[in-house]
Amino acid sequence: MSKRHRGEDSAPLSKAELRAHAHAERHRIKGELHALAASVGRSRDADECDEPAIGWKVVHHHDDHHAMEKATRRRRPRHWKMKEWKRRTAARRDRVRTEERLAKHS
């Protein structure tokens, strides 16, 4: 596996550690959202509330520059999934059939 995109200062976490961290954060966020939903309407307005999940992001979402670059990069569609490719294939088949019919009648 390439080490090109890894930082020298941080060692990568294992997959199990990443999953455990994400699970704990989801559990924490769910609990905070539940408490927030219970308090809205009783003692708070919806506009006064902060999003509890805003402080935590998945590790690969930390680099804003990379995320923006990836979002702006346009992925070219696969040529075999485009209508033109399918039409071109159908046109080839029709052309071959027409040539075969003309060869039989000649």
N, C-alpha and C positions, 0 to 999 in steps of 0.2 A: 504494500500500500504506500502511496506517495506521502512524503512528509513535507511537501512544498508549502502547504497552507497551514501548517501547525506553527504556533508561536513557540519560541525557544523557552519562554518563561513559564509556560503552563503545560503540564503533562495531561494528556487526554484521559478523561474518565472512562471507566469501563461501561459497557452497555447496560449492565445490571445497575450500576450506580446512577446512570442517567435516568433509567426507567424509575428507580426508586425516588429520585429527586422530583421527577415530573409527577409521580403519583402523589407524593406528599404535598406538592404545591397545588395540585388539583383538589385534593381533600381540604386544604386550608382555604382555598378560594371559594369552594362550595359552601363551607361553613360560614365564611364571612358574608357571602351573598345571601345566605339564609337569614342571618342575623340582620342584615341590612333590609331585606324584604319585610321582615317582621317590624322593623322600626319605622319604615316609610308609611306615612299615613297616620301614625300615632304621635310620634314626637319629631319627625323630620319631614321635609319636603323632598321630592325627588331631585330637585336642582341642587340641594345642599350636599348630596352624597357623592363620594369619590368611588371610582372603580377600584375594587380591591386587587385585581389581577394586573394592574398597570405596572407594578414594580418588578414583576417576574416575567422573563421571556425565556424561551428555549435558547440554549447556548448558541445555536447557529443563527439566531435572529438578532444577535447583539451588534453585528457589523452593519450599520445603516448604509454606508457607501456601497458595500457589496450587494445589499438587498436592492437598492435603487438601480444599480447597474444591471442586475439580473432582471429586474422588472421592466427596464426600458429595452433590453435586448429582445429582439423579435425572433422567435423561432420559426424557421421556414417550415411550411407544411410538408408532410411526406408526399412525394410525387405520386405514389401508387394509391393514395387515399383521395386524390382529387378527381373530380368529375371528368376533367379533360383526359386523364389517363384511361379511364374506363371507356369513354367515348372513342378514344383513339384505338383501343383494343377491339371494340365492337366494329369500328370502321375497317380495320384490317381484316377481320373475319369476313365481313360482307364483301370486301374487295376480292378475297381469295375465292369465295363461293361464286361470285360473278365471273371471275376468270375461268374457273372450272366449268361453269355452264357454257361459256363461250367456246372453250376448247372442245367440249363434247359436240356442240352443234357445228363446228367447223369441219 
